[in-house]
Amino acid sequence: MRTDITNILPEECISYILSLTSPTDVCRSKLVSPVFRSAADSDTIWGKFLPSDCYDIISNASSSSSSKLLTSSMSKTQLYFHLCKNPIIIDNGTMSFGLDKATGKKCYMLGARRLSIAWANTPRYWRWKRVPESRFSEVAELKEVWWLDVKGTIETKILSPNTTYVAYLVYKFSSSRYGFEKKPVDLHVELGESDAGRTFRIFLDPSANIPQFSREREDGWMEVKLGEFFNEHGDDGKATCSLREVDNYTLKKGLIIEGIDIRPKDSR
Amino acid sequence: MKSYIWLQTVDGSIQQVEQEIAMFCPMICHEVIQKGMGSSKNYAISLPQQVNPAMLSLILDYCRFHQLPGRSNKERKSFDEKFIRMDTKRLCELTSAADSLQLKPLVDLTSRALARIIEGKAPEEIREIFHLPDDLTEEEKLEPLKNATDDPRIRLLNRLYAKKRKELKEREKLKVTGLLISMFQNVEVDEELVDDRSVDDLLSFINGDDGDSKGIKTSKSKKKNRRRKDLLKSTSAHEATKNHNKESNGLNSVCRSAEVGQILPGVGATTNLQDVEDDIFPNKNEFDDGDIDDEIDPTLKEKIDREVEDFARRLNSDWPERMQEILSLGQEKKPVHLSLNGKGS
């Protein structure tokens, strides 16, 4: 006899079962039946998918952002989807925090001000400016430099455990770009003190017939993968990500850096 | 001496169960301690309706095993894995029964098993497994798409919709432009054969019969490209100004309703020109004109540039007369009010 299980299982049980799957599965299950749909919207599910320290992180958000007001009035379900689409600015405006929609894992972007950029405070070489399309108040624009050294670090303890993370440099070229088609750059990621890490060498502005490793993001910026690392328990210290071109013979110009985006592998 | 608890299931049957096993269930525990029930047949504890004799039997098996403190974690895990091997319907019934008895460890066990069954499956598959009718309305089915999960199928669907919409728009735009171009070509077959031939040359070049000189890269090409963009822009602007709001419908309908096959033998030229235009104007606004140049062969580009300049010149000078001819050629006699001489009808 074919019995509808929703006659057997109460909706709370279905919600509990769904909370043991993944955000993607829960969203998909909304297409199953009206009972599943209702069960899938339960706050208990999405509350489980939110990171455990989510509210702590939000409470540290920059007071200038209206996100604090917004998030305090939202249900857990609304908050989850809000953070997936709208990263909030934290830590004095130097970082942004969001969630990966499919897994609920934490994503961070280190703003340009938070990076260690050699010569960044010398106006002859780098300029700081506001651009409307950046989530941060300032981005770094390269006027000209021979020694290009951009580095960002993140504490693994703030990341989601048991996750492979990928770091991307988020950038644009200005109309005066120069040097990046002549000389490749070194992209590097290492984890903790003892890891030597891996380095990739690519052309950031490749001419024809040379592979392009950058791709366009949805927010209009470009990104290039610096490398990846596996965060197990968050006790590996810092992950360090860098882009360098330091042979000192090639002049480089016209690179605009928004920051370094760190998010789980295979997320968008 | 063992003590027993008396339990009554929803079908009325009563059985006695060893106390330490029964008390493993919080609900039964509560009944015994708080209400003093279960000590005799007359005072049997009424179990919730979800607990039929079959379910009770399963639950008691579970309790019998786990209530012994001496079991190792490995043993417990092994037992659990074997225990939940049952069909989906039973798993659901068991979840419900365990839930009503507040036996959380068993609820967890069965829920996880059901979660593993649901994970990664499509909605139709889930309906199949649980024998659910497909009773969401179309509207309800579309709603989750707004919530935008990263389900690749939903993303693909949305992208396809958007792409389709854009394609239709582009096609409409290019259709009108292309129709006009080839209309003019056709109209002048008698007068200027040279022009016609250059379209054919163009066609054969595109189709791969390369006879002409190879890549002569002109530095002027960048400027030409920009001008071309402007020309085509002014073409459509031209259309807009010549045809007032209401009248534009008239013009377009003439273009479209006119039997393309008959008026325009060069309709093949139209499509190819459109394809070429597609290549020349990719929808990437960030790229400089210089980048666009890299995509086309220079010789082909020169030919195209010449074509467009001719066309633009003709448009700017001969528009009123040409329109008259087109209209008279048109199959359908629709009353079209156009300011043919630019001064108003």
Interface residues (C-beta under 8 A of the other chain):
Chain A: R2 T3 D4 I5 T6 I8 L9 P10 C13 Y16 I17 L18 L20 T21 S22 P23 T24 D25 C27 R28 S29 K30 L31 V32 S33 P34 F36 R37 F81 K85 K101 A102 S175 A208 S267 R268
Chain B: T88 K89 C92 E93 T95 S96 D99 V107 S111 R112 L114 A115 I118 E119 G120 K121 A122 P123 I126 R127 F130 H131 L132 P133 D134 D135 L136 E140 K141 E143 P144 N147 A148 T149 D150 D151 D288 D294
